[in-house]
Structure formats: structure tokens, C-alpha cells
Amino acid sequence: MRRAMERLGQPIEIAKAILFLATEDSSFCTGTVLVADGGWTAG
């Protein structure tokens, strides 16, 4: 199996992406999809 990051993601990495969306840091993000897949869909 090929992955851009050459490793599997850790649950904490997904949790951090969710936390970002739940904070004011993401207040300017609208109508987008945050892909946290380690580059799987990039290539």
C-alpha cells in the first residue's frame, strides 16, 4: 500500500483537525472540506 506520508495516521492527528474546526481559528473557513488523510487522495 502506498501513502504520501509513508505511515498511517494517528487518532490524535484526526482529533486535532476536528479541534481546529471547533475553534475560532477556523472562523473564516466556509464551504470547504478538510481532508486529513496524509496525502492519500493527492496522488
N, CA and C atoms as a LAMMPS dump frame, in Angstrom:
ITEM: TIMESTEP
0
ITEM: NUMBER OF ATOMS
129
ITEM: BOX BOUNDS ff ff ff
-5.0000000000000000e+02 5.0000000000000000e+02
-5.0000000000000000e+02 5.0000000000000000e+02
-5.0000000000000000e+02 5.0000000000000000e+02
ITEM: ATOMS id mol type element x y z
1 1 1 N 0.841 -1.169 0
2 1 2 C 0 0 0
3 1 3 C 0.892 1.24 0
4 2 1 N 0.588 2.214 -0.855
5 2 2 C 1.393 3.432 -0.939
6 2 3 C 0.643 4.587 -0.294
7 3 1 N 1.367 5.345 0.491
8 3 2 C 0.823 6.528 1.144
9 3 3 C 1.833 7.664 0.994
10 4 1 N 1.338 8.869 0.798
11 4 2 C 2.24 10.019 0.644
12 4 3 C 3.087 10.242 1.892
13 5 1 N 2.531 10.003 3.056
14 5 2 C 3.253 10.232 4.305
15 5 3 C 4.075 9.018 4.73
16 6 1 N 3.934 7.903 4.04
17 6 2 C 4.667 6.677 4.343
18 6 3 C 4.392 6.128 5.745
19 7 1 N 3.221 6.456 6.288
20 7 2 C 2.804 5.924 7.583
21 7 3 C 1.298 6.07 7.718
22 8 1 N 0.738 5.362 8.658
23 8 2 C -0.676 5.523 8.959
24 8 3 C -0.861 6.703 9.9
25 9 1 N -2.013 7.323 9.802
26 9 2 C -2.315 8.43 10.691
27 9 3 C -2.634 7.952 12.095
28 10 1 N -2.445 8.84 13.038
29 10 2 C -2.744 8.556 14.431
30 10 3 C -4.063 9.234 14.81
31 11 1 N -4.824 8.632 15.712
32 11 2 C -6.093 9.242 16.125
33 11 3 C -5.948 10.688 16.603
34 12 1 N -4.857 11.022 17.253
35 12 2 C -4.65 12.388 17.729
36 12 3 C -4.577 13.372 16.564
37 13 1 N -4.088 12.932 15.413
38 13 2 C -3.995 13.815 14.249
39 13 3 C -5.382 14.161 13.71
40 14 1 N -6.285 13.211 13.743
41 14 2 C -7.663 13.483 13.33
42 14 3 C -8.343 14.373 14.371
43 15 1 N -8.091 14.092 15.648
44 15 2 C -8.672 14.901 16.714
45 15 3 C -8.242 16.356 16.609
46 16 1 N -6.992 16.588 16.232
47 16 2 C -6.505 17.963 16.086
48 16 3 C -7.196 18.688 14.935
49 17 1 N -7.493 17.972 13.861
50 17 2 C -8.224 18.577 12.738
51 17 3 C -9.642 18.951 13.173
52 18 1 N -10.275 18.068 13.934
53 18 2 C -11.624 18.355 14.443
54 18 3 C -11.584 19.537 15.404
55 19 1 N -10.593 19.549 16.275
56 19 2 C -10.458 20.65 17.228
57 19 3 C -10.285 21.979 16.498
58 20 1 N -9.5 21.996 15.446
59 20 2 C -9.327 23.218 14.653
60 20 3 C -10.671 23.735 14.162
61 21 1 N -11.508 22.84 13.637
62 21 2 C -12.808 23.257 13.115
63 21 3 C -13.749 23.738 14.212
64 22 1 N -13.507 23.318 15.447
65 22 2 C -14.366 23.694 16.568
66 22 3 C -13.913 24.981 17.259
67 23 1 N -12.822 25.585 16.783
68 23 2 C -12.316 26.794 17.433
69 23 3 C -12.49 28.018 16.548
70 24 1 N -12.234 29.168 17.134
71 24 2 C -12.291 30.427 16.389
72 24 3 C -11.23 30.498 15.292
73 25 1 N -10.188 29.674 15.375
74 25 2 C -9.149 29.679 14.337
75 25 3 C -9.714 29.348 12.966
76 26 1 N -10.828 28.649 12.916
77 26 2 C -11.43 28.277 11.636
78 26 3 C -12.6 29.177 11.258
79 27 1 N -12.738 30.316 11.923
80 27 2 C -13.907 31.173 11.724
81 27 3 C -14.037 31.71 10.298
82 28 1 N -12.968 31.763 9.535
83 28 2 C -13.03 32.28 8.174
84 28 3 C -13.192 31.167 7.144
85 29 1 N -13.214 29.922 7.583
86 29 2 C -13.401 28.775 6.695
87 29 3 C -14.886 28.554 6.455
88 30 1 N -15.283 28.571 5.201
89 30 2 C -16.686 28.326 4.864
90 30 3 C -16.772 27.436 3.635
91 31 1 N -17.684 26.497 3.65
92 31 2 C -17.966 25.683 2.484
93 31 3 C -16.783 24.901 1.949
94 32 1 N -16.019 24.316 2.803
95 32 2 C -14.858 23.565 2.352
96 32 3 C -14.827 22.204 3.039
97 33 1 N -14.026 21.321 2.511
98 33 2 C -13.819 20.006 3.105
99 33 3 C -12.381 19.938 3.573
100 34 1 N -12.196 19.629 4.834
101 34 2 C -10.854 19.471 5.38
102 34 3 C -10.49 17.996 5.267
103 35 1 N -9.532 17.703 4.418
104 35 2 C -9.117 16.316 4.192
105 35 3 C -7.898 16.039 5.062
106 36 1 N -8.05 15.112 5.99
107 36 2 C -6.948 14.723 6.874
108 36 3 C -6.631 13.264 6.592
109 37 1 N -5.981 13.029 5.458
110 37 2 C -5.731 11.648 5.037
111 37 3 C -4.261 11.376 4.731
112 38 1 N -3.393 12.262 5.159
113 38 2 C -1.958 12.05 4.965
114 38 3 C -1.523 12.051 3.496
115 39 1 N -2.316 12.64 2.631
116 39 2 C -1.975 12.722 1.222
117 39 3 C -2.53 11.578 0.38
118 40 1 N -3.343 10.722 0.97
119 40 2 C -3.896 9.553 0.263
120 40 3 C -4.628 9.962 -1.024
121 41 1 N -5.433 11.027 -0.971
122 41 2 C -6.205 11.448 -2.143
123 41 3 C -5.429 12.36 -3.078
124 42 1 N -4.224 12.765 -2.703
125 42 2 C -3.441 13.684 -3.533
126 42 3 C -2.841 13.006 -4.755
127 43 1 N -2.664 11.747 -4.696
128 43 2 C -1.977 11.164 -5.823
129 43 3 C -2.498 9.827 -6.178
